Amino acid sequence: MHRTIQFKDNSAKLLGSSKELRRPGEGEKLWIDLQDWSEAELAALEKEFGFHPLAMQECVRQNERAKLDDYDDYLFIVTHSISLDGNGRRGVLTSEIDMFLGKDYLVTVHRNPVDVIDEVIKRVEAEHTHATHGMDFVLYLIFDELVDATFPIIDKISDQLEDVEASILKRLEPWQLRELLRIKRLLISIRRVLSPERDVLAMMLRRDDDRIDERTALYFREVYDHVVRSYEQIDVERDLLGNAMDAHMSMNANRSTVIMKQLTILASIFLPLSFMTGFFGQNFSALPFDSKSLFYVELAACVAVPVGMFYWFRRSGWL
């Protein structure tokens, strides 16, 4: 399925998916969006626009990293949209978007529906001022929506991290460490997407390309700043995550130390009792101190020794 948006006479019009794939005519600019494409559509696209086979292979193969390639007549750009699967419980979902930017056309290719593309199409149709700009400005709108969509995701992950930190301070639970590791995987997945995307935007800003107008380059600079800010925010969340994991480990080790100290004190108290009961409980007729009068002394010692040791431990600050 493909959608074609025509820019002509300072207006934008959605032509629909019934039109054939074609190059823009005189006095018009086209944005062609291919969603859930077929091999026949890709072949028609390659034939009509003369796209390089390597670029078409990238569309089929699905690249995991954002990239920018210059094919003289057009720029081939790979980027990704980010969303949380099950509020982040099942990880991060990424959808690849392959884009071909020419002087008077923009072609976007993606397998799955992308909310960002739909939002940009609505913006372009609603705000006719966008039609006065070139296809590079539509490319900016897509990048702007992609980058801005990462901020709510990072904020949601930050809220989840704060909840886990609060629960750690209240009481240690086994699930807390699993949650921290899950959040760590989410941050790494998002960082893996943003890092090459930041490089792609930096390359676009450094290039002196006639397909990107100087006025539009200012907008791309803003998008680059947003990517850097989101990247830095992820680094901050990773530091907070590391602190939370250190706090969990420290509190867990401290609790284990307290338990071991309590068990050691308990064993120390019962050690003399075990000796006395074991020694005087031997079944020998000529046992030393074998008299009825000493029985009460032994009984008193069994009470006095643990009480005295408990008092000594308490006074020494061990309890």
Beta strands, then each sheet from edge to edge (+ up, - down):
strand 1: 2-8
strand 2: 11-16
strand 3: 29-35
strand 4: 67-70
strand 5: 75-84
strand 6: 92-101
strand 7: 105-110
sheet 1: 2+ 1- 3+ 7+ 6- 5+ 4-
end
